[in-house]
Amino acid sequence: MPNGATSNKVVLKNTLHAPDLCLTVVSIGRILKAGYSVHFVNGSCEIKQGEEGRIIGCIPAGANGLFRVEHAFAVTNNATSVEPVSILTLHRRLGHISVDAIRNLLRTRAITGVQVIDDFPPFICDSCKYAKTTRKTIQKERQAQQA
């Protein structure tokens, strides 16, 4: 965990490891469950030991508003580490966000280390389609039953 010119080791348990994802995403919930507290102040994300403990991590917000942690295990953006990946795969990996949102993340360089294969026709995601299904409308007025 970066903290100015120094860094501290933080161990998070019961987390998901996604080695195919080209960036590190850390759940604030897992940080809290590990006994730390998180405060967003003055354009930075501060992580403390407990509510009033010492600050063990301070991550400044980037130009795009994301709090990006650069660490020794981060993927470098060179020719040998670029992963070719389809737009559909990125859609699934990033929690089923829209294709336009993915393209925006790539354009602003919030996502690096991937070469997006975006030459497919528009796709239909079955999970998104199912999640957007609607139910029958509920009548606003109750109809009287005839005897």
Backbone as JSON Lines, residues from 0, in Angstrom:
{"i":0,"aa":"M","n":[0.85,-1.17,0.0],"ca":[0.0,0.0,0.0],"c":[0.9,1.23,0.0]}
{"i":1,"aa":"P","n":[0.81,2.07,-1.03],"ca":[1.65,3.27,-1.06],"c":[1.23,4.26,0.02]}
{"i":2,"aa":"N","n":[2.23,4.89,0.64],"ca":[1.98,5.89,1.67],"c":[3.06,6.95,1.56]}
{"i":3,"aa":"G","n":[2.88,7.84,0.61],"ca":[3.9,8.86,0.35],"c":[5.14,8.2,-0.24]}
{"i":4,"aa":"A","n":[6.3,8.47,0.38],"ca":[7.56,7.91,-0.11],"c":[7.77,6.47,0.36]}
{"i":5,"aa":"T","n":[6.94,5.99,1.28],"ca":[7.08,4.63,1.81],"c":[5.9,3.78,1.38]}
{"i":6,"aa":"S","n":[5.89,2.55,1.82],"ca":[4.74,1.68,1.57],"c":[4.59,0.72,2.73]}
{"i":7,"aa":"N","n":[3.39,0.17,2.89],"ca":[3.08,-0.78,3.94],"c":[2.41,-2.0,3.33]}
{"i":8,"aa":"K","n":[2.63,-3.15,3.96],"ca":[2.02,-4.39,3.49],"c":[0.63,-4.52,4.1]}
{"i":9,"aa":"V","n":[-0.36,-4.84,3.29],"ca":[-1.72,-5.06,3.73],"c":[-2.15,-6.43,3.24]}
{"i":10,"aa":"V","n":[-2.68,-7.25,4.14],"ca":[-3.14,-8.59,3.77],"c":[-4.66,-8.6,3.81]}
{"i":11,"aa":"L","n":[-5.27,-8.93,2.68],"ca":[-6.72,-9.05,2.59],"c":[-7.06,-10.52,2.42]}
{"i":12,"aa":"K","n":[-8.02,-11.01,3.2],"ca":[-8.41,-12.42,3.15],"c":[-9.76,-12.57,2.46]}
{"i":13,"aa":"N","n":[-10.0,-13.78,1.96],"ca":[-11.27,-14.11,1.29],"c":[-11.56,-13.17,0.14]}
{"i":14,"aa":"T","n":[-10.56,-12.94,-0.68],"ca":[-10.73,-12.09,-1.85],"c":[-10.68,-12.96,-3.1]}
{"i":15,"aa":"L","n":[-11.16,-12.42,-4.18],"ca":[-11.09,-13.13,-5.46],"c":[-9.84,-12.69,-6.19]}
{"i":16,"aa":"H","n":[-9.17,-13.63,-6.81],"ca":[-7.96,-13.35,-7.57],"c":[-8.3,-13.52,-9.04]}
{"i":17,"aa":"A","n":[-8.09,-12.47,-9.82],"ca":[-8.4,-12.52,-11.25],"c":[-7.13,-12.2,-12.03]}
{"i":18,"aa":"P","n":[-6.26,-13.19,-12.23],"ca":[-4.99,-12.92,-12.89],"c":[-5.14,-12.47,-14.34]}
{"i":19,"aa":"D","n":[-6.27,-12.76,-14.97],"ca":[-6.46,-12.33,-16.36],"c":[-6.89,-10.87,-16.47]}
{"i":20,"aa":"L","n":[-7.27,-10.26,-15.37],"ca":[-7.66,-8.86,-15.39],"c":[-6.4,-8.01,-15.46]}
{"i":21,"aa":"C","n":[-6.38,-7.01,-16.3],"ca":[-5.15,-6.27,-16.54],"c":[-4.9,-5.18,-15.5]}
{"i":22,"aa":"L","n":[-5.74,-5.05,-14.5],"ca":[-5.51,-4.07,-13.46],"c":[-5.95,-4.64,-12.13]}
{"i":23,"aa":"T","n":[-5.48,-4.02,-11.06],"ca":[-5.83,-4.49,-9.73],"c":[-7.01,-3.71,-9.21]}
{"i":24,"aa":"V","n":[-8.07,-4.4,-8.87],"ca":[-9.26,-3.78,-8.31],"c":[-9.38,-4.3,-6.88]}
{"i":25,"aa":"V","n":[-9.45,-3.4,-5.92],"ca":[-9.53,-3.8,-4.52],"c":[-10.87,-3.34,-3.95]}
{"i":26,"aa":"S","n":[-11.55,-4.23,-3.29],"ca":[-12.84,-3.94,-2.68],"c":[-12.66,-3.16,-1.38]}
{"i":27,"aa":"I","n":[-13.33,-2.02,-1.29],"ca":[-13.31,-1.24,-0.05],"c":[-13.9,-2.09,1.08]}
{"i":28,"aa":"G","n":[-14.91,-2.9,0.77],"ca":[-15.52,-3.77,1.77],"c":[-14.51,-4.74,2.37]}
{"i":29,"aa":"R","n":[-13.61,-5.29,1.55],"ca":[-12.6,-6.21,2.06],"c":[-11.58,-5.48,2.92]}
{"i":30,"aa":"I","n":[-11.26,-4.25,2.57],"ca":[-10.35,-3.46,3.4],"c":[-10.99,-3.23,4.76]}
{"i":31,"aa":"L","n":[-12.27,-2.9,4.78],"ca":[-12.97,-2.68,6.05],"c":[-13.04,-3.96,6.87]}
{"i":32,"aa":"K","n":[-13.33,-5.11,6.21],"ca":[-13.4,-6.38,6.94],"c":[-12.05,-6.79,7.52]}
{"i":33,"aa":"A","n":[-10.97,-6.28,6.95],"ca":[-9.63,-6.59,7.46],"c":[-9.28,-5.73,8.67]}
{"i":34,"aa":"G","n":[-10.21,-4.85,9.07],"ca":[-9.97,-4.04,10.27],"c":[-9.43,-2.64,10.01]}
{"i":35,"aa":"Y","n":[-9.4,-2.24,8.76],"ca":[-8.92,-0.91,8.41],"c":[-10.12,0.01,8.21]}
{"i":36,"aa":"S","n":[-9.86,1.31,8.17],"ca":[-10.91,2.27,7.83],"c":[-10.45,3.04,6.6]}
{"i":37,"aa":"V","n":[-11.41,3.53,5.84],"ca":[-11.11,4.23,4.6],"c":[-11.76,5.6,4.65]}
{"i":38,"aa":"H","n":[-10.98,6.63,4.31],"ca":[-11.48,8.01,4.31],"c":[-11.07,8.66,3.0]}
{"i":39,"aa":"F","n":[-12.01,9.33,2.36],"ca":[-11.73,10.06,1.14],"c":[-11.69,11.54,1.49]}
{"i":40,"aa":"V","n":[-10.48,12.09,1.53],"ca":[-10.28,13.49,1.94],"c":[-9.25,14.16,1.03]}
{"i":41,"aa":"N","n":[-9.5,15.41,0.73],"ca":[-8.56,16.23,-0.04],"c":[-8.04,15.55,-1.31]}
{"i":42,"aa":"G","n":[-8.93,14.89,-2.03],"ca":[-8.55,14.25,-3.29],"c":[-7.7,13.0,-3.12]}
{"i":43,"aa":"S","n":[-7.71,12.41,-1.93],"ca":[-6.94,11.19,-1.68],"c":[-7.79,10.16,-0.95]}
{"i":44,"aa":"C","n":[-7.39,8.93,-1.05],"ca":[-8.0,7.84,-0.31],"c":[-7.01,7.43,0.77]}
{"i":45,"aa":"E","n":[-7.38,7.67,2.03],"ca":[-6.52,7.31,3.15],"c":[-7.03,6.02,3.79]}
{"i":46,"aa":"I","n":[-6.11,5.11,4.04],"ca":[-6.45,3.86,4.71],"c":[-5.73,3.86,6.05]}
{"i":47,"aa":"K","n":[-6.53,3.66,7.12],"ca":[-5.99,3.72,8.48],"c":[-6.16,2.38,9.18]}
{"i":48,"aa":"Q","n":[-5.3,2.15,10.17],"ca":[-5.47,0.99,11.04],"c":[-6.57,1.35,12.02]}
{"i":49,"aa":"G","n":[-7.74,0.78,11.86],"ca":[-8.87,1.14,12.7],"c":[-9.37,2.54,12.36]}
{"i":50,"aa":"E","n":[-10.31,3.03,13.14],"ca":[-10.92,4.34,12.87],"c":[-9.98,5.5,13.19]}
{"i":51,"aa":"E","n":[-9.24,5.39,14.28],"ca":[-8.37,6.49,14.7],"c":[-6.89,6.14,14.62]}
{"i":52,"aa":"G","n":[-6.55,5.02,14.0],"ca":[-5.16,4.57,13.92],"c":[-4.33,5.38,12.95]}
{"i":53,"aa":"R","n":[-3.08,4.96,12.82],"ca":[-2.17,5.67,11.93],"c":[-2.53,5.38,10.47]}
{"i":54,"aa":"I","n":[-2.18,6.31,9.61],"ca":[-2.43,6.15,8.17],"c":[-1.39,5.17,7.62]}
{"i":55,"aa":"I","n":[-1.85,4.1,7.0],"ca":[-0.94,3.12,6.42],"c":[-0.9,3.21,4.89]}
{"i":56,"aa":"G","n":[-1.84,3.94,4.32],"ca":[-1.86,4.1,2.87],"c":[-2.55,5.39,2.47]}
{"i":57,"aa":"C","n":[-1.98,6.05,1.48],"ca":[-2.58,7.28,0.96],"c":[-2.45,7.24,-0.56]}
{"i":58,"aa":"I","n":[-3.6,7.15,-1.23],"ca":[-3.62,7.01,-2.68],"c":[-4.28,8.25,-3.28]}
{"i":59,"aa":"P","n":[-3.55,9.05,-4.03],"ca":[-4.16,10.24,-4.65],"c":[-5.06,9.85,-5.81]}
{"i":60,"aa":"A","n":[-6.09,10.66,-6.03],"ca":[-6.99,10.44,-7.17],"c":[-6.27,10.83,-8.45]}
{"i":61,"aa":"G","n":[-6.46,10.04,-9.49],"ca":[-5.88,10.36,-10.78],"c":[-6.73,11.39,-11.51]}
{"i":62,"aa":"A","n":[-6.3,11.76,-12.69],"ca":[-7.02,12.76,-13.48],"c":[-8.42,12.3,-13.84]}
{"i":63,"aa":"N","n":[-8.63,10.98,-13.94],"ca":[-9.94,10.45,-14.29],"c":[-10.8,10.14,-13.07]}
{"i":64,"aa":"G","n":[-10.32,10.48,-11.87],"ca":[-11.09,10.28,-10.65],"c":[-10.92,8.91,-10.02]}
{"i":65,"aa":"L","n":[-10.1,8.05,-10.63],"ca":[-9.86,6.72,-10.07],"c":[-8.64,6.78,-9.15]}
{"i":66,"aa":"F","n":[-8.67,5.96,-8.11],"ca":[-7.56,5.86,-7.18],"c":[-6.72,4.67,-7.62]}
{"i":67,"aa":"R","n":[-5.63,4.96,-8.27],"ca":[-4.82,3.91,-8.88],"c":[-3.58,3.64,-8.04]}
{"i":68,"aa":"V","n":[-3.38,2.38,-7.72],"ca":[-2.23,1.96,-6.93],"c":[-1.18,1.38,-7.87]}
{"i":69,"aa":"E","n":[-0.05,2.02,-7.93],"ca":[1.08,1.49,-8.7],"c":[1.92,0.67,-7.74]}
{"i":70,"aa":"H","n":[2.2,-0.57,-8.09],"ca":[3.01,-1.41,-7.21],"c":[3.94,-2.27,-8.04]}
{"i":71,"aa":"A","n":[4.83,-2.95,-7.37],"ca":[5.85,-3.74,-8.05],"c":[5.27,-4.82,-8.93]}
{"i":72,"aa":"F","n":[4.07,-5.3,-8.61],"ca":[3.47,-6.38,-9.37],"c":[2.55,-5.87,-10.48]}
{"i":73,"aa":"A","n":[2.46,-4.56,-10.66],"ca":[1.58,-4.0,-11.68],"c":[2.1,-4.37,-13.06]}
{"i":74,"aa":"V","n":[1.2,-4.53,-13.98],"ca":[1.56,-4.86,-15.35],"c":[2.14,-3.61,-15.99]}
{"i":75,"aa":"T","n":[3.28,-3.76,-16.6],"ca":[3.86,-2.64,-17.33],"c":[3.29,-2.64,-18.73]}
{"i":76,"aa":"N","n":[3.21,-1.48,-19.32],"ca":[2.6,-1.37,-20.63],"c":[3.69,-1.4,-21.7]}
{"i":77,"aa":"N","n":[4.19,-2.58,-21.99],"ca":[5.14,-2.73,-23.09],"c":[4.64,-3.83,-24.01]}
{"i":78,"aa":"A","n":[5.34,-4.05,-25.1],"ca":[4.85,-4.96,-26.13],"c":[4.69,-6.4,-25.62]}
{"i":79,"aa":"T","n":[5.49,-6.81,-24.64],"ca":[5.4,-8.2,-24.19],"c":[4.27,-8.42,-23.2]}
{"i":80,"aa":"S","n":[3.74,-7.35,-22.6],"ca":[2.71,-7.55,-21.58],"c":[1.31,-7.16,-22.04]}
{"i":81,"aa":"V","n":[1.16,-6.79,-23.3],"ca":[-0.15,-6.41,-23.81],"c":[-0.94,-7.67,-24.14]}
{"i":82,"aa":"E","n":[-2.13,-7.75,-23.54],"ca":[-2.99,-8.92,-23.73],"c":[-4.06,-8.61,-24.76]}
{"i":83,"aa":"P","n":[-4.16,-9.4,-25.85],"ca":[-5.27,-9.2,-26.77],"c":[-6.55,-9.75,-26.13]}
{"i":84,"aa":"V","n":[-7.58,-8.94,-26.11],"ca":[-8.83,-9.34,-25.45],"c":[-10.0,-8.74,-26.23]}
{"i":85,"aa":"S","n":[-11.08,-9.5,-26.32],"ca":[-12.25,-9.02,-27.05],"c":[-13.05,-8.03,-26.19]}
{"i":86,"aa":"I","n":[-13.82,-7.2,-26.84],"ca":[-14.65,-6.23,-26.12],"c":[-15.68,-6.96,-25.26]}
{"i":87,"aa":"L","n":[-16.17,-8.11,-25.72],"ca":[-17.12,-8.9,-24.94],"c":[-16.48,-9.43,-23.66]}
{"i":88,"aa":"T","n":[-15.23,-9.89,-23.75],"ca":[-14.52,-10.36,-22.56],"c":[-14.33,-9.22,-21.56]}
{"i":89,"aa":"L","n":[-13.94,-8.05,-22.04],"ca":[-13.8,-6.89,-21.14],"c":[-15.14,-6.52,-20.52]}
{"i":90,"aa":"H","n":[-16.2,-6.59,-21.3],"ca":[-17.55,-6.31,-20.79],"c":[-17.85,-7.22,-19.6]}
{"i":91,"aa":"R","n":[-17.53,-8.48,-19.72],"ca":[-17.78,-9.45,-18.64],"c":[-16.85,-9.21,-17.45]}
{"i":92,"aa":"R","n":[-15.57,-8.99,-17.72],"ca":[-14.58,-8.8,-16.64],"c":[-14.85,-7.53,-15.82]}
{"i":93,"aa":"L","n":[-15.39,-6.53,-16.46],"ca":[-15.61,-5.25,-15.78],"c":[-17.03,-5.11,-15.25]}
{"i":94,"aa":"G","n":[-17.68,-6.22,-15.0],"ca":[-18.99,-6.19,-14.34],"c":[-20.14,-5.82,-15.26]}
{"i":95,"aa":"H","n":[-20.01,-6.15,-16.54],"ca":[-21.08,-5.94,-17.52],"c":[-21.4,-4.46,-17.75]}
{"i":96,"aa":"I","n":[-20.34,-3.63,-17.75],"ca":[-20.55,-2.22,-18.08],"c":[-20.74,-2.1,-19.59]}
{"i":97,"aa":"S","n":[-21.25,-0.96,-20.02],"ca":[-21.55,-0.78,-21.44],"c":[-20.28,-0.71,-22.28]}
{"i":98,"aa":"V","n":[-20.43,-1.01,-23.56],"ca":[-19.3,-0.96,-24.48],"c":[-18.78,0.47,-24.59]}
{"i":99,"aa":"D","n":[-19.68,1.45,-24.56],"ca":[-19.24,2.84,-24.61],"c":[-18.4,3.2,-23.39]}
{"i":100,"aa":"A","n":[-18.77,2.68,-22.23],"ca":[-18.0,2.94,-21.01],"c":[-16.61,2.3,-21.12]}
{"i":101,"aa":"I","n":[-16.53,1.11,-21.69],"ca":[-15.24,0.45,-21.89],"c":[-14.36,1.27,-22.82]}
{"i":102,"aa":"R","n":[-14.93,1.71,-23.91],"ca":[-14.17,2.53,-24.87],"c":[-13.68,3.82,-24.22]}
{"i":103,"aa":"N","n":[-14.51,4.41,-23.35],"ca":[-14.11,5.62,-22.65],"c":[-12.95,5.34,-21.69]}
{"i":104,"aa":"L","n":[-13.01,4.21,-20.97],"ca":[-11.91,3.83,-20.06],"c":[-10.61,3.62,-20.84]}
{"i":105,"aa":"L","n":[-10.71,3.04,-22.02],"ca":[-9.52,2.84,-22.85],"c":[-8.99,4.18,-23.37]}
{"i":106,"aa":"R","n":[-9.9,5.04,-23.8],"ca":[-9.5,6.34,-24.35],"c":[-8.81,7.2,-23.29]}
{"i":107,"aa":"T","n":[-9.29,7.16,-22.05],"ca":[-8.7,7.96,-20.98],"c":[-7.53,7.25,-20.31]}
{"i":108,"aa":"R","n":[-7.18,6.07,-20.81],"ca":[-6.07,5.26,-20.32],"c":[-6.26,4.83,-18.87]}
{"i":109,"aa":"A","n":[-7.52,4.67,-18.45],"ca":[-7.81,4.11,-17.13],"c":[-7.55,2.61,-17.16]}
{"i":110,"aa":"I","n":[-7.62,2.02,-18.34],"ca":[-7.27,0.62,-18.55],"c":[-6.08,0.59,-19.48]}
{"i":111,"aa":"T","n":[-5.03,-0.08,-19.04],"ca":[-3.84,-0.24,-19.88],"c":[-3.45,-1.71,-19.87]}
{"i":112,"aa":"G","n":[-2.56,-2.08,-20.75],"ca":[-2.07,-3.46,-20.78],"c":[-2.91,-4.41,-21.59]}
{"i":113,"aa":"V","n":[-3.88,-3.89,-22.33],"ca":[-4.7,-4.73,-23.18],"c":[-4.76,-4.15,-24.59]}
{"i":114,"aa":"Q","n":[-4.89,-5.04,-25.54],"ca":[-5.15,-4.66,-26.92],"c":[-6.56,-5.15,-27.21]}
{"i":115,"aa":"V","n":[-7.51,-4.24,-27.35],"ca":[-8.9,-4.61,-27.5],"c":[-9.2,-4.98,-28.94]}
{"i":116,"aa":"I","n":[-9.79,-6.15,-29.08],"ca":[-10.25,-6.61,-30.38],"c":[-11.71,-6.17,-30.47]}
{"i":117,"aa":"D","n":[-11.94,-5.11,-31.24],"ca":[-13.27,-4.48,-31.28],"c":[-13.83,-4.51,-32.69]}
{"i":118,"aa":"D","n":[-13.57,-5.6,-33.42],"ca":[-14.04,-5.67,-34.8],"c":[-15.22,-6.63,-34.97]}
{"i":119,"aa":"F","n":[-15.86,-6.96,-33.84],"ca":[-17.02,-7.85,-33.89],"c":[-18.29,-7.03,-34.11]}
{"i":120,"aa":"P","n":[-19.32,-7.63,-34.68],"ca":[-20.6,-6.92,-34.75],"c":[-21.15,-6.73,-33.33]}
{"i":121,"aa":"P","n":[-22.11,-5.83,-33.16],"ca":[-22.67,-5.63,-31.82],"c":[-23.11,-6.97,-31.23]}
{"i":122,"aa":"F","n":[-22.82,-7.17,-29.96],"ca":[-23.13,-8.44,-29.33],"c":[-24.32,-8.3,-28.38]}
{"i":123,"aa":"I","n":[-24.91,-9.43,-28.07],"ca":[-25.99,-9.47,-27.08],"c":[-25.49,-10.31,-25.93]}
{"i":124,"aa":"C","n":[-25.47,-9.71,-24.76],"ca":[-25.01,-10.41,-23.56],"c":[-26.23,-11.02,-22.88]}
{"i":125,"aa":"D","n":[-26.27,-12.34,-22.79],"ca":[-27.42,-13.02,-22.19],"c":[-27.65,-12.6,-20.74]}
{"i":126,"aa":"S","n":[-26.56,-12.41,-19.98],"ca":[-26.71,-11.99,-18.58],"c":[-27.35,-10.62,-18.48]}
{"i":127,"aa":"C","n":[-26.91,-9.68,-19.32],"ca":[-27.49,-8.33,-19.3],"c":[-28.94,-8.37,-19.76]}
{"i":128,"aa":"K","n":[-29.22,-9.17,-20.77],"ca":[-30.58,-9.29,-21.28],"c":[-31.5,-9.82,-20.19]}
{"i":129,"aa":"Y","n":[-31.05,-10.85,-19.47],"ca":[-31.85,-11.43,-18.39],"c":[-32.05,-10.43,-17.25]}
{"i":130,"aa":"A","n":[-31.0,-9.69,-16.93],"ca":[-31.08,-8.72,-15.83],"c":[-32.04,-7.57,-16.14]}
{"i":131,"aa":"K","n":[-32.25,-7.3,-17.41],"ca":[-33.12,-6.19,-17.79],"c":[-34.54,-6.63,-18.12]}
{"i":132,"aa":"T","n":[-34.86,-7.89,-17.88],"ca":[-36.21,-8.35,-18.15],"c":[-37.19,-7.63,-17.25]}
{"i":133,"aa":"T","n":[-38.38,-7.45,-17.75],"ca":[-39.39,-6.72,-16.99],"c":[-40.46,-7.67,-16.5]}
{"i":134,"aa":"R","n":[-41.23,-7.2,-15.58],"ca":[-42.34,-7.99,-15.05],"c":[-43.64,-7.37,-15.54]}
{"i":135,"aa":"K","n":[-44.74,-8.07,-15.32],"ca":[-46.03,-7.53,-15.7],"c":[-46.31,-6.28,-14.87]}
{"i":136,"aa":"T","n":[-47.02,-5.35,-15.47],"ca":[-47.34,-4.12,-14.74],"c":[-48.33,-4.43,-13.62]}
{"i":137,"aa":"I","n":[-48.18,-3.7,-12.54],"ca":[-49.08,-3.82,-11.41],"c":[-50.17,-2.77,-11.57]}
{"i":138,"aa":"Q","n":[-51.4,-3.21,-11.51],"ca":[-52.51,-2.27,-11.68],"c":[-52.52,-1.27,-10.54]}
{"i":139,"aa":"K","n":[-52.76,-0.01,-10.87],"ca":[-52.78,1.04,-9.86],"c":[-54.1,1.06,-9.07]}
{"i":140,"aa":"E","n":[-55.15,0.58,-9.7],"ca":[-56.44,0.56,-9.02],"c":[-56.91,-0.88,-8.91]}
{"i":141,"aa":"R","n":[-57.55,-1.16,-7.82],"ca":[-58.07,-2.49,-7.61],"c":[-59.43,-2.58,-8.27]}
{"i":142,"aa":"Q","n":[-59.62,-3.63,-9.02],"ca":[-60.91,-3.8,-9.68],"c":[-61.82,-4.62,-8.76]}
{"i":143,"aa":"A","n":[-63.02,-4.14,-8.62],"ca":[-63.99,-4.84,-7.76],"c":[-64.42,-6.12,-8.41]}
{"i":144,"aa":"Q","n":[-64.56,-7.13,-7.59],"ca":[-65.02,-8.43,-8.08],"c":[-66.54,-8.45,-8.1]}
{"i":145,"aa":"Q","n":[-67.06,-9.01,-9.14],"ca":[-68.52,-9.1,-9.24],"c":[-68.98,-10.39,-8.57]}
{"i":146,"aa":"A","n":[-70.07,-10.28,-7.84],"ca":[-70.6,-11.43,-7.12],"c":[-71.61,-12.2,-7.93]}
